[in-house]
Amino acid sequence: MHPVPLAAQASVRAYHDMRARGEHWPTSAVEARVKAAFATLVNASSDELAFVQSTTAGEQLVIDALDIPSVGGRIVTDTLHFFGSFWLYEELAKRGMDVVWLRPENGRIDPAAYEKAITADTRLVSLSQVSTYNGFEQDLAAVTQIAHARGAKVYADIIHAAGTVPLDLHRSGVDFAATASYKWLMGDFGLGFLYVRGDLIPRLRRSRFGYYQLAKFRSHVYPYDPPGETVADMAPRDDAEGLFAMGTRSHAVLAQLDASLPILLQQGVSNMTARRLPLLRRLHDALPAMGYDVVTPRDSRTPLVTCVLEGARERLSEPLERAGVRITLSRNRFRICPSFFNGPDDIERLLDALPTL
């Protein structure tokens, strides 16, 4: 969870103040600004974006739109993908899909492994562009090129890529991508984005029907309605929202993103990536010298450095809390995630707080 910027906090407070006074909040204008800002961040078009509840919700919508598992065939994924998706693909395997799991070597997965695994009957390649486990960054364009040559579609979980590394969805050729906003987009839980390559939208299966998908609605059942042969005249939008939107979404998170996304655009993702490289080098030099097993590739430019350590949460919680340092502590690993506001002094505070093994 990324800390909330003060400007974003103020934007949410202003939204709630308006709600408390019963005043109109300009929902459509804010939605348009937020979509446009995110589209700029990842080089997409606003009409290729739909708001979704979460990354997982976006991934599930992609599965439905491709009519999986009914169509059968193969799914290729890997164990550096989000562990929350493991159940999804294991369950699809039970329902008849041929699910192939690629496993990393030296913390990475080479595109050549995908080339061997993707066959002519592969329906979907599903991966995390930046792994939540160790920060490894996939060569998304290379994997997509291999998949498309064999007729497969590609889905990318971009929750650790959007706002952290330069991201060009159009240039990559990827078919689908999804992210929540509470991590590097500095939003909150309950709202994210689903990207769908524009030319695919008319060819996808509509699996859900929601009011927010509609461009036209004229009822014929209420007093003073015009007569009609049906209960209403309805037509969907022709963009990603028209295919995937469901119902109400978090306006408070929209208000938050309306402030946080401009911060990312102002900072510049390429600038943030360059500024973090010395911090990453320091961690890669210091942590092994202290006895820690770093599983993030040394040449990684992403803001995730992971060490495996048995009993990590139990062993490190107290010394880090005492030093006022916060990192991600899991049962048998820990992850250091420097953001744009961190500098060398923060890294040294962390290293001083970590016990030498």
Buried (B, 14 or more C-beta within 10 A) or exposed (E): EBEBBEBBBBBBEEBBEBEEEEEEBEEEEBBEBBBBBBBBBBEBBBBBBBBBBBBBBBBBBBBBBBEBBEEEBBBBBBEBBBEEBEEBBEEBBEEEBBBBBBEBEEBBBBBEBBBEBBBEEBBBBBBBBBBBBBBBBBBBBBBBBBBBEBEBBBBBBBBBBBBBBBBEBBEBBBBBBBBBBBBBBBBBEBBBBBBBBBEBBEEBEEBEEBEBBBEEEEEEEEEEEEEEEEEBEBEBBEBBBBBBBBEEBBBBBBBBBBBBBBBBBEBEBEEBBEBBEEBBEBBBEBBEEEEBEBBBBBEBBBBBBBBBBEEBBEBBEEEBEEEEBEBBBEEEBBBBBBBBEBEEEBBEBBBEBBEEE
